[in-house]
Amino acid sequence: MVGIVTDSASALEPGIVDAEHIHLVPLLLEAEGGSVEETALTESEMSDLLSSGRARTASPPPGSFMKAIEDADDGEGVVILTVGSRFSSSADAARLAASQTEKMVEVVDTQAAAGAQALVVLSTAAAARTGLGIDALAKHAGEVSRRVRLVSEVGDLTQLARSGRLPRRLASLGNSVGVRPVFELRNGSIRLLRPGLSKGGALSLMMETWRRSAVPDHKLHLVAMHGGDRARAEEILRAVTDVATPATSMISRFGPAMVAHTGNDIDGLAWWWEPESGKLLDGGNS
């Protein structure tokens, strides 16, 4: 079976990684004293980094991908599914590692992150179990990447300002009036949607975006996400399952590398619509 490798920006829970036989390459967080793999951070260590404003993210080194390729390959090749290249140089590191091995390796830039990337990884892992070859799997992953969507909302804008992604003046103003920006990540681009003026308003906007995306005769796959408040992700999941029955669903947590930029007051919903036939390459657009 073709091996599946991804980076930790996919925010997959350890139990799912093990159950699906996925090989995970951690992103790095850099601070005074060096760098640490994000999967090795404790809650208190992450909290200290956030409060200090010292956290910086870095892609995995090529050597980490080289090891994952060795571990994942059983002779049929490896597909590496990375976080979107707009957000990290993880794909570049993976391609460099692939160029330095004689093994068959395909690198797919999912143009996604977090739950959206996780959905690409899980679909590709499921397709690998059907016996698809490496070229077909790479095409499958590319098609799912074009279909996945992620909407998220941020409550505390302080960390966005610290990371340089939002002017401090606007962050201060937004925090003072309780604005909760809602973003959509799709096909490698981030788009700012209308802001919510409360958690309820932000959830309504996320739900509106999801409802408008619905495709008849397609199966729904989704991930509800949180930055530390699991109850919020459960609320988001219930909002969807009250009106639809997903084929697959799960709750996941944004990883430290994401939270380093947004703060932990973040939640979101990722999904994609799969044709009932399961055939992704025969046309159709979701």
Buried (B, 14 or more C-beta within 10 A) or exposed (E): BBBBBBBBBBBBEEEBBEEBEBBBBBBBBBBEEEBBBBBEBEEEBBBBBBEEEBBBBBBBBBEBBBBBBEEBBEEBBBBBBBBBBEBBBBBBBBBBBBEBBEBBBBBBBBBBBBBBBBBBBBBBBBBBEEEBEBEBBBBBBBBBBBBBBBBBBBBBBBBBBBBEEBEEEBBEEBBEEEBBBBBBBBEBEBEEBEBBEEBEBBBBBBBBBBEEBEBEEBBBBBBBBBBBBBEBBEBBBEBBBEEBEBEBBBBBBBBBBBBBBBBBBBBBBBBBBBBEEEEBEEEBEB
